[in-house]
């Protein structure tokens, strides 16, 4: 029997199976980049460990370390999921057009997700699922805004297979994981037929299945008790400086 071969590590992915974590796994699996996954249990406060804060000073997952950056030299670390997707797209020359118009189309939708779909759906999840007090105004505010953003995406997809046009890009990778839990933010994906067609097509990609399978061992939703609530939602400048 021959010796086993282990691919060299190129990307170290510091990760938890949240929508933002899944974005980066999607890219790495699609691109076939060798990577190692380092789980960061956010419910247990592992995002505050000094070794993680050195690469992710905002104490949020995901973050990466590229051990083989372009041009050589010391490893490069990147935090913020949108910045990571852009970094990886530029590193590989994939999933981001090179021409001005195509690149601009992708980047504006990437930033749309970072500034709109992710934060609004995140607040929706928080007030609907995690907040100790159910504040009707807050819940309705974010349910409505999530619904509006689903509508924006549905209209965008009416005449194109992917968000930026004919090709699958980092704009799609950024948005897809935020649509996966569509029931939690109190949406009905069947109300958005173009969005559902896009959603089903991405879900059927082999790399999507691999990306989500990579997170399965860690996918149990963290129990929100008083201790984990303080870790996840009680952060201030004073108590996160460790």
C-alpha positions in Angstrom: 0.0 0.0 0.0 1.5 3.4 -1.0 2.1 6.3 1.3 -0.8 8.6 1.8 -0.6 12.1 0.5 -1.8 15.2 2.4 -2.3 18.4 0.5 -0.2 21.3 1.8 -2.0 23.9 3.8 -2.5 27.1 1.9 -5.5 28.7 3.7 -6.2 28.4 7.4 -9.9 29.1 7.9 -11.0 30.2 11.3 -14.6 29.4 11.3 -17.9 28.6 12.8 -20.9 27.4 10.8 -22.7 30.7 10.6 -23.7 32.4 7.3 -20.5 34.4 7.3 -18.5 31.4 7.9 -20.2 29.4 5.2 -19.3 32.1 2.6 -15.6 31.4 2.8 -16.1 27.6 2.8 -18.1 28.0 -0.4 -15.3 29.8 -2.1 -12.6 27.5 -1.0 -14.5 24.4 -2.1 -15.4 26.0 -5.4 -11.9 27.0 -6.1 -10.3 23.8 -4.9 -7.9 25.7 -2.7 -6.3 23.5 0.0 -7.4 24.6 3.5 -7.5 23.6 7.1 -10.5 24.5 9.1 -10.0 25.8 12.7 -13.3 25.9 14.6 -13.9 28.9 16.7 -16.8 28.2 19.1 -18.5 31.6 19.4 -20.9 30.4 22.0 -18.0 29.5 24.3 -16.2 32.8 23.7 -13.3 31.3 21.7 -13.4 34.4 19.5 -11.8 36.4 22.4 -8.7 34.2 22.6 -5.5 36.3 22.1 -4.3 34.1 19.2 -7.6 34.7 17.4 -7.6 38.4 18.1 -4.2 38.7 16.5 -5.8 37.9 13.1 -9.3 39.1 13.8 -9.2 42.2 16.0 -13.0 42.7 15.7 -13.5 39.3 17.5 -15.8 37.9 14.8 -15.5 34.9 12.5 -14.5 34.2 9.9 -10.8 35.0 9.4 -8.2 33.4 7.2 -4.4 33.1 7.2 -2.9 32.6 3.7 0.3 30.7 4.3 1.3 31.1 0.6 0.5 34.6 -0.4 1.2 36.0 -3.9 4.8 37.1 -4.1 5.9 35.0 -1.2 6.9 36.4 2.2 5.2 36.1 5.5 1.6 34.7 5.8 -1.2 37.2 5.3 -4.2 37.3 7.6 -7.6 38.8 6.6 -10.7 39.3 8.6 -14.3 40.4 7.5 -16.0 37.9 5.2 -16.4 40.4 2.3 -12.8 41.3 2.4 -11.8 37.6 2.5 -14.0 36.8 -0.5 -12.3 39.7 -2.4 -8.9 38.6 -1.3 -9.4 35.0 -2.4 -11.0 36.1 -5.7 -8.0 38.3 -6.5 -5.6 35.5 -5.4 -7.1 32.9 -7.6 -8.3 35.1 -10.5 -11.7 33.4 -10.1 -15.3 34.4 -9.4 -14.7 38.1 -10.0 -14.6 39.6 -13.5 -11.5 41.4 -14.6 -13.2 44.0 -16.8 -14.4 47.3 -15.2 -18.1 46.8 -15.6 -18.2 43.2 -14.6 -16.1 43.8 -11.5 -18.1 46.8 -10.5 -21.3 44.8 -10.9 -20.0 42.1 -8.5 -18.6 44.4 -5.9 -21.7 46.5 -5.5 -23.7 43.4 -4.8 -21.1 42.1 -2.5 -21.3 45.3 -0.5 -25.1 45.2 -0.7 -25.0 41.9 1.1 -22.4 43.1 3.6 -24.3 46.3 4.4 -27.9 45.2 3.9 -28.9 41.6 3.7 -26.5 40.3 6.4 -27.1 42.9 9.0 -30.8 43.1 8.6 -31.3 39.3 8.6 -29.0 39.2 11.6 -31.0 41.7 13.6 -34.1 39.8 12.5 -32.7 36.6 13.9 -31.6 38.3 17.1 -34.9 40.0 18.0 -37.0 37.0 16.8 -35.0 34.2 18.4 -32.5 35.5 21.0 -33.8 38.7 22.6 -35.0 38.0 26.1 -37.9 40.4 25.6 -40.0 40.1 22.5 -40.3 43.7 21.2 -43.0 43.7 18.6 -41.8 46.9 16.9 -38.2 45.6 16.6 -39.4 42.2 15.3 -41.7 43.7 12.7 -39.1 46.3 11.6 -36.5 43.6 10.7 -39.0 41.1 9.3 -40.2 43.8 6.9 -36.7 44.9 6.0 -35.6 41.3 5.3 -38.7 40.9 3.2 -37.8 44.1 1.2 -34.3 42.8 0.6 -35.6 39.4 -0.6 -37.7 41.4 -3.0 -34.7 43.4 -4.3 -32.8 40.1 -4.9 -35.8 38.5 -6.5 -36.2 41.4 -9.0 -32.5 41.3 -9.7 -32.6 37.6 -10.6 -35.6 38.0 -12.9 -33.5 38.1 -16.1 -30.2 36.5 -15.1 -29.1 33.2 -13.6 -26.8 34.7 -11.0 -26.7 38.0 -9.2 -24.1 39.7 -11.4 -25.1 38.0 -14.7 -24.3 34.7 -16.4 -21.5 33.6 -14.1 -21.4 32.5 -10.5 -19.4 35.0 -8.4 -18.5 36.0 -4.9 -21.7 38.1 -4.9 -23.7 34.9 -5.0 -21.4 33.2 -2.4 -21.9 36.1 0.0 -25.7 36.2 -0.3 -26.6 32.5 -0.5 -25.8 31.5 3.1 -28.1 34.3 4.4 -31.0 32.9 2.4 -30.4 29.3 3.6 -32.2 29.9 7.0 -35.1 31.7 5.3 -37.7 30.3 7.7 -36.0 31.8 10.8 -36.4 35.4 9.6 -40.1 34.7 9.0 -39.9 34.6 5.2 -41.5 32.4 2.6 -39.1 31.7 -0.2 -42.0 30.5 -2.4 -43.1 34.1 -2.6 -39.9 34.9 -4.5 -39.8 32.6 -7.5 -36.6 34.0 -9.1 -34.8 33.9 -5.8 -35.9 30.3 -5.2 -34.7 29.2 -8.6 -31.3 30.8 -7.9 -31.3 29.3 -4.4 -32.0 25.8 -5.6 -29.3 26.1 -8.3 -26.6 27.0 -5.9 -27.8 24.4 -3.4 -27.3 21.8 -6.1 -23.7 22.6 -6.7 -21.3 19.9 -5.4 -19.0 22.5 -3.8 -22.0 23.8 -1.9 -22.7 20.4 -0.4 -19.0 20.0 0.5 -18.8 23.4 2.1 -21.8 22.7 4.3 -20.7 19.2 5.1 -17.4 20.7 6.4 -19.3 22.5 9.1 -21.6 19.7 10.1 -19.5 18.6 13.1 -19.9 22.1 14.6 -23.4 22.9 13.3 -25.3 22.3 16.6 -26.8 25.7 17.4 -25.2 27.0 20.6 -27.5 27.0 23.6 -28.2 30.5 24.6 -28.2 30.7 28.4 -27.2 33.6 30.7 -23.4 32.8 30.3 -23.5 32.5 26.5 -25.8 35.5 26.2 -23.2 37.6 27.8 -20.6 36.3 25.4 -22.6 36.7 22.3 -24.6 39.8 23.0 -23.1 41.6 26.0 -19.9 42.9 24.5 -18.6 46.4 25.2 -15.3 48.0 24.6 -14.4 47.3 28.2 -15.3 43.6 28.5 -13.9 42.5 25.1 -10.4 43.9 25.6 -8.6 40.8 26.8 
